[in-house]
Amino acid sequence: MKAVVYRSTGGPEVLQLVEREIPAVAPGEVRVRVVVSGVNPTDWRSRSGQSSGLRFAEQVPHQDGAGVVDAVGDGVQDFAPGQRVWLWDVAFDSPAGTAQEFVSVPARHVVPLPDSASFDVGASLGIPALTAHRTLTTSARGPHRLGPGTMAGRTVLVQGGAGAVGHAAIQLAAWSDATVLATVSSPEKAELARKAGAHQVIDYRTEDVAARVSQLSPAGVHHIVEVDLGSNLAVDLAALAHGGNINVYSYGNGDRLPIPSREMLVKNVQLDFTFTYTTDPDSKANALADVRAAAADGAMEVGAEHGLPIHRYSLDRVAEAHRAVEGGLLGKVLVDVASA
């Protein structure tokens, strides 16, 4: 089979297309024929060595993907060959990611893909959707599960609504009946956020975000999904309702922020951080169940018409795919591994 690997950290040029044996299936594992592999910022950060050093002699990148069950190991009862599935956190603590034609993974990292959902949707869930779910469910005031009605009466502000996590957060919050506000940096991104389901979109380059949020939600917002705390903290505190929750899921290198303690104390602000890989097991299980339900309801669609343009690459162009993500390409980067 064909696989993409790297044997040292560095730029996209360290990625190589090689031939490998099809992996065996150990007890408790599922072997999946990968149809589409999803690329996320954490993939290039791992490959470059920015987030961690190389832990294995040879690493196949990519955490997310979707495909068809090829074989199951002893003790696996919930999956069968031919079943459509999506995958999450495949390369975390493992040398085998989804940038290969077949991958064997523990069964808990495999989720049935609803018949109504495409492989593109399946490969776009994983890190973005599970991260987004967690950012919306850490508030002490709830909710801790998502679904129709669970966020009724609540207002969510998604900072950076045109990114992959922002897109998923808009979709999940809107599916859960929240009022969703989103910030963007251009008219093009504003249109994408609207197509994802945002009720109001604010261009932070041309509008005063705090003033606009005050007009739209005079009592403040209950939840803020935050991509850049360093740039947005002052605005977040101005926009947040008393007892509101800010959840941060990304960072800039060298971020060191002073905490405005008085302002946060007065509002009883809850500040949380999400790193999806180490989310506690119960919260992860809730996220998997809710994201699966949202996908089955058609709430997690991708493509330009749904607010997340798709950019496709073949397996022999994974280095280009990484360059695109690292360069901030607007939309979702997917790698076509095999035909459906």
Backbone hydrogen bonds, N-H to C=O, Kabsch-Sander energy under -0.5 kcal/mol:
donor,donor_aa,acceptor,acceptor_aa,energy
3,A,18,V,-2.3
4,V,99,A,-2.6
5,V,16,Q,-2.6
6,Y,59,Q,-1.7
10,G,47,R,-2.1
14,V,11,G,-2.2
15,L,12,P,-1.8
16,Q,5,V,-2.9
18,V,3,A,-3.3
18,V,16,Q,-0.6
20,R,1,M,-2.8
26,A,24,A,-0.6
28,G,74,D,-2.1
29,E,26,A,-2.1
30,V,105,V,-2.8
31,R,71,A,-3.1
32,V,30,V,-0.5
32,V,103,V,-3.0
33,R,68,V,-3.3
34,V,32,V,-0.9
34,V,101,E,-1.6
35,V,66,A,-2.5
36,V,66,A,-2.2
37,S,335,V,-2.7
38,G,64,D,-1.6
39,V,333,V,-2.1
43,D,40,N,-1.5
44,W,40,N,-1.0
45,R,41,P,-2.1
46,S,42,T,-2.1
47,R,43,D,-2.3
48,S,44,W,-2.5
49,G,45,R,-0.8
49,G,46,S,-0.6
50,Q,45,R,-1.1
51,S,45,R,-1.5
59,Q,6,Y,-2.4
60,V,95,P,-2.9
64,D,38,G,-0.7
65,G,87,L,-1.1
66,A,36,V,-2.4
67,G,85,V,-2.2
68,V,33,R,-2.1
69,V,83,Q,-2.9
70,D,31,R,-3.5
71,A,31,R,-1.6
73,G,29,E,-3.1
76,V,73,G,-1.8
77,Q,75,G,-0.6
82,G,69,V,-3.0
83,Q,80,A,-1.9
85,V,67,G,-2.5
86,W,111,V,-2.8
87,L,65,G,-3.0
88,W,109,H,-1.3
90,V,63,Q,-1.9
92,F,89,D,-0.8
93,D,91,A,-0.6
94,S,91,A,-1.2
97,G,95,P,-0.7
98,T,62,H,-1.7
99,A,61,P,-1.8
100,Q,98,T,-1.8
101,E,2,K,-2.2
103,V,32,V,-2.0
105,V,30,V,-2.4
105,V,103,V,-0.5
107,A,28,G,-2.4
109,H,106,P,-2.3
110,V,107,A,-1.8
111,V,86,W,-2.6
113,L,84,R,-2.3
117,A,114,P,-1.9
122,G,118,S,-2.2
123,A,119,F,-2.6
124,S,120,D,-0.8
124,S,121,V,-1.0
125,L,122,G,-1.0
129,A,125,L,-1.5
130,L,126,G,-2.6
131,T,127,I,-2.1
132,A,128,P,-2.6
133,H,129,A,-2.5
134,R,130,L,-1.8
135,T,131,T,-2.2
136,L,132,A,-1.3
136,L,133,H,-0.5
137,T,133,H,-0.5
137,T,134,R,-1.2
142,G,139,S,-2.0
150,T,147,G,-2.3
151,M,176,S,-2.8
152,A,149,G,-1.1
153,G,177,D,-0.5
154,R,151,M,-2.2
156,V,179,T,-2.9
157,L,223,H,-2.8
158,V,156,V,-0.6
158,V,181,L,-2.9
159,Q,157,L,-0.7
159,Q,225,V,-2.7
160,G,158,V,-0.6
160,G,183,T,-0.6
161,G,183,T,-2.9
163,G,160,G,-1.3
167,H,163,G,-3.0
168,A,164,A,-2.1
169,A,165,V,-2.7
170,I,166,G,-2.5
171,Q,167,H,-2.3
172,L,168,A,-2.8
173,A,169,A,-2.6
174,A,170,I,-2.8
175,W,171,Q,-2.5
176,S,172,L,-1.4
177,D,174,A,-1.7
178,A,173,A,-2.5
179,T,154,R,-2.8
180,V,178,A,-0.6
181,L,156,V,-3.3
181,L,179,T,-0.5
182,A,200,Q,-1.9
183,T,158,V,-2.4
184,V,202,I,-2.3
190,A,186,S,-2.1
191,E,187,P,-2.1
192,L,188,E,-1.5
193,A,189,K,-2.5
194,R,190,A,-2.1
195,K,191,E,-2.1
196,A,192,L,-1.7
197,G,193,A,-0.8
197,G,194,R,-0.8
198,A,193,A,-2.3
199,H,180,V,-1.9
200,Q,180,V,-1.7
202,I,182,A,-3.0
204,Y,184,V,-2.4
204,Y,202,I,-0.9
206,T,203,D,-1.1
207,E,203,D,-2.1
209,V,207,E,-0.9
212,R,208,D,-2.7
213,V,209,V,-2.8
214,S,210,A,-2.1
215,Q,211,A,-1.6
216,L,212,R,-2.3
217,S,213,V,-3.3
220,G,217,S,-2.8
221,V,239,A,-2.3
222,H,155,T,-1.9
223,H,155,T,-1.7
224,I,245,N,-2.4
225,V,157,L,-2.6
226,E,224,I,-0.7
226,E,247,N,-3.1
227,V,225,V,-0.5
231,S,228,D,-0.6
232,N,228,D,-1.8
233,L,229,L,-2.0
236,D,232,N,-3.1
237,L,233,L,-2.5
238,A,234,A,-1.7
239,A,235,V,-2.2
240,L,236,D,-1.9
241,A,221,V,-3.0
243,G,267,K,-3.7
244,G,241,A,-2.2
245,N,222,H,-2.4
246,I,270,Q,-2.8
247,N,224,I,-2.9
248,V,272,D,-2.6
249,Y,226,E,-2.1
250,S,226,E,-0.6
255,D,252,G,-2.1
261,S,259,I,-2.2
264,M,260,P,-2.1
265,L,261,S,-3.0
266,V,262,R,-2.7
267,K,263,E,-1.4
268,N,265,L,-1.3
269,V,264,M,-2.4
270,Q,244,G,-2.4
271,L,269,V,-0.6
272,D,246,I,-3.2
272,D,270,Q,-0.6
274,T,248,V,-2.9
278,T,275,F,-1.7
279,T,276,T,-1.2
284,K,280,D,-2.4
285,A,281,P,-2.5
286,N,282,D,-2.2
287,A,283,S,-2.3
288,L,284,K,-2.7
289,A,285,A,-2.2
290,D,286,N,-2.7
291,V,287,A,-2.9
292,R,288,L,-2.0
293,A,289,A,-1.9
294,A,290,D,-2.6
295,A,291,V,-2.6
296,A,292,R,-2.1
297,D,293,A,-1.6
298,G,295,A,-1.4
299,A,294,A,-2.8
301,E,298,G,-0.5
303,G,308,L,-2.2
306,H,303,G,-2.0
307,G,304,A,-1.5
308,L,303,G,-2.3
311,H,332,K,-2.8
313,Y,334,L,-1.8
315,L,336,D,-0.9
317,R,314,S,-2.1
318,V,315,L,-1.0
321,A,317,R,-1.9
322,H,318,V,-2.5
323,R,319,A,-2.2
324,A,320,E,-2.2
325,V,321,A,-2.1
326,E,322,H,-3.0
327,G,323,R,-1.9
328,G,325,V,-1.6
329,L,324,A,-2.5
332,K,309,P,-3.6
333,V,39,V,-0.5
334,L,311,H,-2.7
334,L,332,K,-0.6
335,V,37,S,-3.0
336,D,313,Y,-2.9
336,D,334,L,-0.5
337,V,35,V,-2.3
337,V,335,V,-0.7
338,A,35,V,-1.3
